[in-house]
């Protein structure tokens, strides 16, 4: 499983989580920092990414369209990158189960 981190998250997540989520990217790494949500959605679906975002728009898209791509919605408000790193590490097993589920399109972490 590999993540595509949205622009509302730090690009440093890629490096800090590469041991658990290898081959992940931040949208700035793929030149999509100015792309709209639909283009990011399509890119993630075509390239096998799970979108990780604080943006509720992706959560709503997952209701409308299902997956792929799958979406991890971080409902954390304003917080540090270290808090997000800790959350994604702590819930690694649950995230793996989510990724393997054939029926679940989104996963919320708070």
HUMOUR-V518703 format. One record per residue. N is the residue number from 1. RES is the residue in three letters. OMEGA is omega in whole degrees, 0 to 359 (NA if undefined). D_FIRST is the distance of its C-alpha to the first C-alpha in Angstrom with 1 decimal. Layout:
BEGIN
n	res	omega	d_first
N	RES	OMEGA	D_FIRST
N	RES	OMEGA	D_FIRST
END
This chain:
BEGIN
n	res	omega	d_first
1	UNK	177	0.0
2	UNK	184	3.7
3	UNK	167	6.8
4	UNK	182	10.2
5	UNK	181	12.8
6	UNK	184	16.0
7	UNK	180	19.4
8	UNK	178	20.5
9	UNK	182	18.3
10	UNK	174	19.0
11	UNK	180	17.6
12	UNK	178	18.0
13	UNK	181	14.8
14	UNK	182	12.9
15	UNK	185	15.2
16	UNK	181	15.6
17	UNK	186	12.0
18	UNK	178	11.0
19	UNK	180	11.7
20	UNK	184	9.1
21	UNK	183	6.4
22	UNK	178	7.5
23	UNK	174	8.2
24	UNK	181	8.1
25	UNK	170	11.5
26	UNK	184	14.3
27	UNK	178	16.3
28	UNK	180	19.2
29	UNK	182	17.5
30	UNK	175	17.4
31	UNK	183	20.9
32	UNK	184	20.2
33	UNK	178	21.7
34	UNK	183	24.5
35	UNK	176	22.7
36	UNK	185	23.2
37	UNK	180	20.7
38	UNK	178	21.1
39	UNK	178	20.3
40	UNK	178	17.1
41	UNK	181	16.2
42	UNK	180	17.1
43	UNK	180	15.3
44	UNK	180	11.9
45	UNK	183	12.7
46	UNK	186	13.9
47	UNK	172	11.2
48	UNK	178	8.0
49	UNK	165	7.2
50	UNK	179	7.3
51	UNK	174	10.7
52	UNK	186	11.9
53	UNK	169	15.7
54	UNK	185	19.0
55	UNK	181	20.4
56	UNK	179	21.6
57	UNK	179	21.8
58	UNK	176	18.1
59	UNK	179	18.6
60	UNK	177	21.7
61	UNK	181	20.1
62	UNK	174	17.7
63	UNK	184	21.0
64	UNK	191	22.6
65	UNK	185	20.2
66	UNK	181	17.6
67	UNK	5	14.2
68	UNK	355	12.6
69	UNK	172	11.4
70	UNK	184	10.5
71	UNK	168	12.0
72	UNK	183	12.2
73	UNK	180	15.9
74	UNK	180	17.3
75	UNK	187	20.9
76	UNK	186	22.3
77	UNK	180	25.0
78	UNK	181	26.1
79	UNK	181	24.5
80	UNK	174	23.7
81	UNK	179	20.5
82	UNK	177	20.9
83	UNK	179	20.9
84	UNK	177	17.5
85	UNK	181	16.1
86	UNK	180	17.9
87	UNK	180	16.6
88	UNK	175	12.9
89	UNK	183	13.8
90	UNK	185	16.2
91	UNK	183	14.0
92	UNK	182	11.0
93	UNK	179	12.0
94	UNK	178	12.7
95	UNK	177	9.4
96	UNK	178	7.8
97	UNK	177	10.8
98	UNK	182	10.4
99	UNK	183	7.2
100	UNK	180	9.2
101	UNK	178	12.3
102	UNK	185	14.0
103	UNK	185	16.3
104	UNK	183	14.8
105	UNK	180	14.1
106	UNK	182	14.2
107	UNK	182	14.0
108	UNK	174	16.7
109	UNK	180	17.1
110	UNK	NA	20.6
END
